Amino acid sequence: MASIRQCTASFARFHARCVRRQFAATQLTYRSSSSSAAGLPAGALSAPSVDEEGNLHFSVQRSPIATVEHQLSSAGQRLPAEHLQFHRAWLWQNAPAHRHSDSGQLTLDPVTLGSSRRVQSASLSDDGRTLTISWTSGESHSYDVAWLLTHRHDYSSLRAAAARAQPHALHASPRPLPDSNASRAAGTAPAVTTDCSVAAAQSSSLPRAGDRRVRREDVPQFAYADLLAREEAVHAWLVALNEHGLTLVTGAPTAEGSVLRVAERIAPPQVTLYGEAWEVAVQPRPINIAYAPVQLDLHMDLVYYESPPGLQLLHCRRFDEGVCGGESTFMDGLAAARDFAAAQPEHFWALASLPTTFQKVHYARQQPAHMLVQRPVFSLNTYHLQADLAAAAGSSDGQVGLRLDRPPAGVDLGAYVTGLFWAPQFEGPLSIAEQHVARYYAAYAAFASFLRRREGEGGGRHLAEFRMSPGDVSVFNNRRMLHGRRQFHAAAAAAGEGAGAGASAAGEPPQRVLQGCYVNCDDYRSRLLALCTRYGGGEGVKAIGNQYWL
């Protein structure tokens, strides 16, 4: 219990630092209701109340500054108090105790968001700075009031925030810009011909039927030396990667930087806040939960970027025999999305129309990070969807309405999936209007449960699980394949002093060390198309999960 309290206190300090930075940037201030200023930093709050469904309610006296609303109000006139509601699932997900104390990432099992847990009672501290909630399941959580008000999701505040986020118009350039059309006129695009099955049949392929897990030997494999020597080998490799979403490069040197040599056969590695390359090994104070020996559930990387990486490469530099667990897991996320749409269209539509907040907010690192993006879990080709619905309805003008609250009837929604964004460990506070919150969390928990069942039952052709060997490089489409890792630890025989086969040196514990890097999705697709143009197969290139739908 002491360690839990220490972790909670550590995160509370981290949380408070983030609150101060975020709250200062909102350009909103909240005044106390009395001249004595009872210490309330976030406004005059009414006593919180709980409705029969276990959601939280209170009112706040809001006083905007430097806004049109403030300019139109008469001097000294207080704006009407606003009623705020926070859904129980939203509060549960955003409890400070549910974030990793070092990395700030969510540690909450997303399946729990579908439970019947409710707020039992809520109270404000004497100074009005802290809201404490007791849950029907016995837990108790404390929230910073200023943080809650900063992340309020009543519709008027969301609309105002969206308006503030609009960029200013650019001023006209004082000099004429170069004629880009003239600069492009000198060259012509080469013809694209034949079918993309060239070379795919030459490699081993993932099973297309059956219900067994995909093992290492089932994954298309390519030799490191061959890829460095021949463009034709790179062509075959990228065709298989495009077809299946996952490949394995074998025989790479275990030296640091070898993964970059593999990536450079496609394009320059994408530099991120983790640098050009990064090491996945156990650290005492991890800046990412991947640097701890815990299980990583299926997810995508860097979803908090506007353009998450297209390819991820993970090079196994060391995997001692004395390490138990640590198997890599992969699931075809786009295939899972299509199946989820068929099985639970109502929930699928909610996650395709309501935006999730993805974030990387972590100041306790050499390069502080504060990254936020909003997007639905599923992206759709809405042009084709609406065109098909209009045609089915006999609409002469091609117009058809899509409702936010329910999916269109009579269509296979899975056929319109173009992208997936799923990373529960990297989510921030949900920012949608309160009338949509319950539907969102029900859908969110349903998809998490769907993936859990799919993985636990073996996953069929969509799930791969295997132990990497030193010299292996897993290369996969981060926009399509969800990936994870089993928990690992030192075997009992290798954990003590003088361990034998499990340790590489006397007294040294066995280790699992990977080095990774990324390749931008556009660079990857460009290289694939260029090789297919040269060697054949461009017409059969599959969608990669970016915003090019065709």
C-alpha positions in Angstrom: 0.0 0.0 0.0 2.9 2.4 0.8 4.2 2.0 -2.8 0.8 2.7 -4.2 0.5 5.9 -2.1 4.0 6.9 -3.2 3.1 6.3 -6.9 -0.1 8.3 -6.5 1.7 11.1 -4.8 4.4 11.2 -7.5 1.8 11.4 -10.2 -0.1 14.0 -8.3 3.0 16.3 -8.4 3.4 15.5 -12.1 -0.3 16.1 -12.7 -0.2 19.5 -10.9 2.7 20.7 -13.1 0.8 19.8 -16.2 -2.3 21.5 -14.9 -0.5 24.7 -14.3 0.9 24.7 -17.8 -2.3 23.7 -19.5 -4.6 25.9 -17.4 -2.4 29.0 -18.0 -2.8 28.5 -21.7 -6.6 28.4 -21.7 -7.1 32.2 -21.4 -9.9 31.6 -19.0 -9.9 32.5 -15.3 -12.4 31.6 -12.6 -13.1 33.9 -9.7 -14.1 33.2 -6.2 -17.7 34.0 -5.2 -16.7 36.1 -2.2 -14.3 38.8 -1.4 -12.7 36.6 1.2 -11.4 34.4 -1.7 -11.7 31.1 0.1 -8.7 29.7 -1.8 -10.7 28.5 -4.7 -8.4 28.8 -7.8 -11.0 27.7 -10.3 -14.1 29.6 -9.6 -17.2 29.7 -7.4 -18.4 26.1 -7.4 -21.7 24.9 -6.0 -21.6 21.8 -3.8 -21.2 18.8 -6.1 -24.1 16.4 -6.5 -24.5 12.9 -7.9 -27.4 11.9 -10.1 -29.2 8.5 -10.0 -26.9 7.2 -12.7 -23.8 8.0 -10.7 -22.6 11.0 -12.7 -21.2 14.2 -11.1 -22.8 17.7 -11.3 -21.9 21.1 -10.1 -22.2 24.8 -11.2 -19.4 27.2 -11.7 -19.3 31.0 -12.0 -17.3 31.6 -15.2 -15.6 34.9 -16.0 -13.9 35.0 -19.4 -11.2 37.5 -20.1 -10.2 39.1 -23.4 -13.2 37.6 -25.2 -16.1 39.0 -27.2 -18.5 37.6 -24.5 -16.6 39.6 -21.8 -16.7 42.8 -23.9 -20.4 42.6 -24.4 -21.1 42.1 -20.7 -21.7 45.2 -18.7 -19.0 46.4 -16.3 -19.0 44.4 -13.1 -21.9 42.2 -14.2 -21.3 38.5 -13.4 -22.1 36.0 -16.1 -24.7 33.4 -15.2 -23.5 30.3 -13.4 -23.0 27.3 -15.7 -24.1 23.8 -15.0 -21.4 21.2 -15.6 -21.7 17.4 -15.8 -18.9 14.9 -15.7 -19.8 11.3 -16.7 -18.8 8.6 -14.3 -16.7 6.7 -17.0 -14.9 9.9 -17.9 -14.0 10.5 -14.2 -12.9 6.9 -13.7 -10.6 7.0 -16.8 -9.1 10.3 -15.8 -8.4 9.5 -12.1 -4.8 10.4 -11.3 -4.2 7.0 -9.8 -4.8 5.5 -13.3 -1.6 7.0 -14.8 1.9 5.6 -14.6 3.8 7.6 -12.1 6.9 8.0 -14.2 5.7 8.2 -17.8 2.2 9.7 -17.2 0.6 7.1 -19.5 -2.8 5.5 -18.7 -2.5 2.2 -16.9 -6.2 1.6 -16.7 -7.6 -1.6 -18.3 -10.0 -0.1 -20.9 -12.4 -3.0 -20.4 -13.3 -1.6 -16.9 -14.9 1.4 -18.6 -17.8 -0.8 -19.4 -18.5 -1.7 -15.8 -21.5 -0.5 -13.7 -19.2 1.4 -11.3 -20.8 4.7 -10.3 -19.9 7.8 -8.2 -21.3 7.4 -4.7 -20.5 10.7 -3.2 -18.3 13.8 -4.0 -17.0 16.6 -1.8 -14.9 19.7 -2.1 -11.9 20.5 0.1 -12.1 23.5 2.4 -10.0 25.6 0.0 -12.0 24.5 -3.0 -9.0 23.2 -4.9 -9.6 19.5 -4.6 -12.6 17.4 -5.5 -12.7 13.9 -3.8 -14.9 11.2 -5.3 -15.9 8.0 -3.6 -17.0 5.1 -5.9 -19.6 2.4 -5.3 -16.8 -0.1 -5.8 -15.0 1.2 -2.8 -12.2 3.3 -4.4 -11.6 7.0 -3.7 -10.0 9.5 -6.0 -9.0 13.1 -5.7 -9.0 15.6 -8.6 -7.6 19.0 -9.1 -10.6 21.3 -9.7 -8.7 23.6 -12.0 -7.8 20.6 -14.1 -11.4 19.5 -14.2 -12.6 22.9 -15.4 -9.8 23.0 -18.0 -11.1 19.7 -19.5 -14.8 20.4 -19.2 -16.7 18.9 -22.1 -20.0 20.9 -22.1 -20.8 21.8 -25.7 -20.5 25.6 -25.5 -17.0 25.3 -24.1 -15.9 22.8 -26.7 -17.2 25.1 -29.4 -15.4 28.1 -27.9 -12.2 26.1 -27.7 -12.5 25.1 -31.3 -13.0 28.7 -32.4 -9.8 29.8 -30.5 -7.9 27.0 -32.1 -8.6 28.3 -35.6 -5.3 29.7 -37.2 -5.0 33.3 -38.3 -5.2 33.9 -42.1 -1.8 34.4 -43.8 -1.0 37.8 -45.2 -0.3 38.1 -48.9 3.3 37.6 -49.8 5.0 40.8 -50.8 6.7 39.0 -53.7 5.2 36.6 -56.3 5.7 32.9 -55.6 7.4 30.7 -58.1 5.3 29.0 -60.7 5.1 25.5 -59.4 3.2 24.2 -62.4 6.0 25.4 -64.7 8.6 23.7 -62.6 6.7 20.3 -62.8 6.1 20.5 -66.5 9.6 19.2 -67.4 8.9 15.6 -66.3 6.2 13.0 -66.8 5.1 10.1 -64.5 6.1 6.6 -65.6 3.3 4.2 -66.5 2.1 1.8 -63.8 1.4 -1.7 -65.0 0.7 -5.4 -64.1 -0.5 -7.0 -60.9 1.1 -6.6 -57.5 1.3 -10.3 -56.9 4.9 -10.3 -58.4 7.1 -11.8 -55.7 4.4 -12.1 -53.1 4.1 -15.8 -54.1 7.8 -16.2 -53.8 7.8 -15.6 -50.1 6.1 -17.5 -47.3 2.8 -16.0 -46.5 0.5 -15.6 -43.4 -2.2 -18.2 -43.3 -5.5 -17.1 -44.7 -7.7 -19.6 -43.0 -7.8 -21.6 -39.8 -7.9 -20.5 -36.2 -4.3 -21.0 -35.0 -1.9 -18.2 -34.0 0.6 -17.1 -36.6 4.1 -18.2 -35.5 7.5 -17.0 -36.5 7.9 -19.5 -39.3 4.6 -18.3 -40.9 5.8 -14.7 -41.2 7.3 -13.7 -44.6 11.1 -13.6 -44.1 13.9 -11.9 -45.9 17.6 -12.0 -45.5 19.4 -8.9 -44.2 22.4 -9.3 -46.6 20.1 -9.8 -49.6 18.1 -6.7 -48.9 21.3 -4.6 -48.6 22.6 -6.0 -51.9 19.7 -6.1 -54.3 16.8 -3.8 -55.2 14.8 -6.7 -56.5 14.9 -8.2 -52.9 13.7 -4.9 -51.5 10.8 -4.9 -54.0 9.8 -8.5 -53.0 10.0 -7.5 -49.3 7.9 -4.3 -49.6 5.3 -6.2 -51.7 5.0 -8.8 -49.0 4.8 -6.1 -46.3 2.1 -4.3 -48.2 0.1 -7.5 -48.6 0.4 -8.9 -45.1 1.4 -5.9 -42.8 4.2 -7.8 -41.1 7.5 -9.2 -42.2 10.7 -10.5 -40.6 14.2 -9.6 -41.7 16.7 -12.2 -40.5 20.4 -12.4 -40.0 21.0 -8.7 -39.1 24.1 -7.9 -37.1 23.3 -7.4 -33.4 25.4 -4.2 -33.4 23.8 -0.9 -32.5 22.5 0.9 -35.5 21.8 -2.1 -37.7 18.1 -1.3 -37.6 18.8 2.0 -39.3 20.6 0.2 -42.2 17.4 -1.8 -42.8 15.2 1.3 -42.6 17.4 3.2 -45.0 16.7 0.6 -47.7 13.2 2.1 -47.7 13.7 5.7 -46.8 15.5 7.9 -44.2 14.3 7.0 -40.7 11.6 9.3 -39.3 12.9 11.4 -36.5 10.5 11.6 -33.5 10.7 12.8 -29.9 12.5 9.5 -29.3 15.2 10.5 -31.8 16.2 8.6 -35.0 16.5 5.3 -33.1 15.6 4.2 -29.6 16.3 1.3 -27.4 13.7 -0.9 -25.7 15.3 -2.2 -22.5 14.3 -2.2 -18.9 15.0 1.2 -17.2 14.7 2.1 -13.5 12.6 5.2 -14.2 11.1 4.6 -17.6 10.0 7.6 -19.8 7.8 5.1 -21.7 6.0 2.1 -20.2 7.6 -0.1 -22.9 10.9 0.3 -20.9 9.4 -1.6 -18.0 9.0 -5.5 -18.1 5.2 -5.3 -18.0 2.9 -6.7 -20.6 2.0 -4.2 -23.4 -1.5 -4.7 -24.7 -2.1 -4.3 -28.5 -1.7 -0.7 -29.6 -0.3 1.6 -32.3 2.7 3.8 -31.7 2.8 7.6 -31.7 -1.0 8.1 -32.3 -0.6 11.6 -30.7 1.3 12.7 -33.8 -0.8 14.3 -36.6 0.8 11.7 -38.9 1.8 8.6 -36.9 4.7 6.6 -38.4 3.8 4.3 -41.2 6.4 1.5 -40.5 7.9 0.4 -37.3 11.1 -1.6 -37.2 12.2 -3.5 -34.1 15.6 -5.2 -34.1 16.3 -7.9 -31.5 19.9 -7.2 -30.4 19.8 -9.4 -27.3 17.3 -11.9 -25.9 19.0 -14.1 -23.4 17.8 -17.7 -22.8 17.2 -16.8 -19.1 14.4 -14.4 -20.0 10.9 -15.9 -19.6 8.2 -14.3 -21.6 8.6 -11.2 -23.8 7.0 -12.7 -26.9 6.0 -10.1 -29.5 2.3 -10.0 -30.5 0.7 -8.6 -33.6 -2.9 -8.3 -34.8 -4.3 -7.0 -38.1 -6.1 -4.0 -36.7 -7.9 -3.0 -39.9 -9.2 -6.5 -40.3 -10.4 -6.4 -36.6 -12.1 -3.0 -37.3 -14.0 -4.5 -40.3 -15.1 -7.5 -38.2 -16.1 -5.2 -35.3 -18.3 -3.1 -37.7 -20.1 -6.2 -38.8 -20.6 -7.6 -35.3 -21.5 -4.3 -33.4 -22.4 -1.6 -35.9 -23.8 0.8 -33.3 -20.6 0.8 -31.3 -18.5 0.9 -34.4 -20.3 4.0 -35.6 -19.8 5.8 -32.3 -16.0 5.3 -32.5 -16.0 6.3 -36.2 -17.8 9.6 -35.5 -16.8 10.7 -32.0 -13.2 11.9 -31.5 -10.8 10.4 -29.0 -8.1 12.6 -27.4 -4.6 11.2 -27.8 -1.7 12.7 -25.9 1.9 12.6 -24.9 2.3 15.0 -21.9 5.6 14.3 -20.2 7.8 17.0 -18.8 10.2 14.8 -16.8 12.4 14.0 -19.7 15.4 15.5 -21.6 13.0 16.8 -24.3 9.7 17.7 -22.6 6.7 16.6 -24.6 3.2 18.1 -24.8 1.5 16.7 -27.8 -2.3 16.5 -28.3 -4.5 15.4 -31.2 -8.2 14.5 -31.6 -9.5 11.9 -34.1 -12.0 9.0 -34.1 -10.7 5.5 -33.5 -11.9 4.5 -37.0 -11.5 6.6 -40.1 -13.9 6.0 -43.0 -14.1 6.8 -46.7 -17.1 9.0 -46.2 -17.3 10.0 -49.8 -17.9 6.4 -51.0 -20.2 5.8 -48.0 -22.4 8.7 -48.8 -22.4 8.1 -52.5 -23.5 4.5 -51.9 -26.2 5.5 -49.6 -27.5 8.1 -52.0 -27.5 5.6 -54.8 -29.4 3.1 -52.7 -31.9 5.8 -51.7 -32.4 6.9 -55.3 -31.2 10.4 -54.6 -30.9 12.3 -57.8 -28.5 15.0 -56.3 -26.3 12.5 -54.5 -27.1 14.0 -51.2 -27.7 11.9 -48.1 -27.6 12.7 -44.4 -25.5 10.8 -41.9 -26.6 10.9 -38.3 -24.2 11.2 -35.4 -26.3 9.1 -33.0 -26.9 6.0 -35.1 -25.2 4.2 -38.1 -26.7 4.2 -41.6 -28.8 1.1 -42.3 -28.3 -1.3 -45.1 -24.6 -1.0 -45.6 -21.5 -2.9 -44.6 -19.7 -0.2 -42.6 -16.5 -2.3 -42.5 -16.1 -1.9 -46.2 -15.4 1.8 -45.7 -12.7 1.5 -43.1 -9.5 3.4 -44.1 -7.7 3.8 -40.9 -7.4 2.8 -37.2 -6.0 4.7 -34.2 -5.9 2.7 -31.0 -3.5 3.3 -28.1 -5.3 3.3 -24.7 -2.0 4.0 -23.0 -1.7 7.4 -24.7 -5.1 8.9 -24.3 -6.0 12.2 -22.7 -9.3 13.5 -21.3 -12.2 12.9 -23.7 -13.5 16.2 -25.1 -17.0 15.6 -26.5 -20.4 17.0 -25.5 -21.9 15.4 -22.5 -24.8 13.8 -24.4 -22.4 11.7 -26.3 -20.1 10.6 -23.5 -22.0 7.5 -22.4 -22.3 6.2 -25.9 -18.6 6.8 -26.5 -17.5 4.8 -23.4 -19.9 2.0 -24.1 -18.4 1.6 -27.6 -14.9 2.1 -26.4 -15.2 -0.7 -23.8 -17.0 -2.9 -26.4 -14.0 -2.6 -28.9 -11.5 -3.3 -26.1 -13.4 -6.4 -25.1 -13.7 -7.4 -28.8 -9.9 -7.3 -29.1 -9.4 -9.1 -25.8 -11.6 -11.9 -26.9 -10.0 -12.1 -30.3 -6.6 -12.4 -28.8 -7.5 -14.8 -26.1 -9.2 -17.2 -28.5 -6.1 -17.4 -30.7 -7.0 -14.7 -33.1 -7.0 -16.8 -36.2 -5.1 -15.4 -39.1 -5.1 -11.9 -37.6 -2.9 -12.6 -34.6 0.8 -13.5 -34.5 2.8 -14.3 -31.5 6.4 -15.4 -31.4 9.7 -14.9 -29.6 12.3 -12.9 -31.5 15.8 -14.1 -31.9 19.0 -12.0 -31.9 19.4 -10.7 -35.4 15.7 -10.6 -36.2 14.1 -7.3 -37.3 10.3 -7.2 -37.2 9.0 -4.8 -39.8 5.3 -3.9 -39.7 2.8 -1.4 -40.8 2.1 0.7 -37.7 -1.1 2.1 -39.4 -2.5 -1.4 -39.8 -1.0 -3.8 -37.3 -1.6 -3.5 -33.6 1.4 -4.7 -31.7 2.2 -5.7 -28.1 4.4 -7.7 -25.9 4.0 -10.4 -23.2 5.3 -9.6 -19.7 8.8 -11.0 -19.0 11.2 -11.7 -16.2 14.4 -13.6 -15.4 13.9 -17.4 -15.0 14.4 -18.6 -11.4 17.6 -20.4 -12.3 19.0 -17.3 -14.0 17.9 -14.7 -11.5 20.5 -15.5 -8.8 24.2 -15.0 -8.6 26.3 -17.2 -10.8 23.4 -17.9 -13.2 24.4 -20.2 -16.0 22.9 -20.1 -19.5 20.6 -17.3 -18.7 23.2 -14.7 -18.1 25.9 -13.6 -20.6 28.4 -12.6 -17.9 29.0 -13.6 -14.3 26.4 -12.0 -12.0 24.6 -10.2 -14.9 20.9 -10.8 -15.1 19.5 -12.0 -18.4 18.3 -9.2 -20.7 15.9 -8.5 -23.6 17.2 -5.6 -25.7 15.6 -4.3 -28.8 16.4 -1.2 -30.9 13.7 0.4 -33.0 13.0 3.2 -35.5 10.3 4.4 -37.8 9.7 5.2 -41.4 7.1 7.7 -42.5 4.0 6.2 -44.2 4.3 8.4 -47.3 8.0 7.6 -47.7 7.2 3.9 -47.4 4.4 4.0 -50.0 6.4 6.2 -52.3 9.3 3.6 -52.3 6.9 0.8 -52.8 5.2 2.4 -55.8 8.6 3.4 -57.3 9.8 -0.2 -57.1 6.5 -1.6 -58.4 6.8 0.8 -61.3 10.3 -0.5 -62.1 9.7 -4.2 -61.5 5.9 -4.5 -61.9 2.9 -4.7 -59.7 1.9 -1.1 -59.0 -1.8 -1.6 -59.8 -2.1 -4.1 -56.9 -0.7 -2.0 -54.1 -3.0 -2.1 -51.1 -4.1 0.7 -48.9 -1.7 1.3 -46.0 -4.0 3.0 -43.6 -3.1 6.6 -44.5 -5.4 9.2 -46.0 -5.1 7.9 -49.5 -8.2 5.7 -49.8 -7.8 4.1 -53.2 
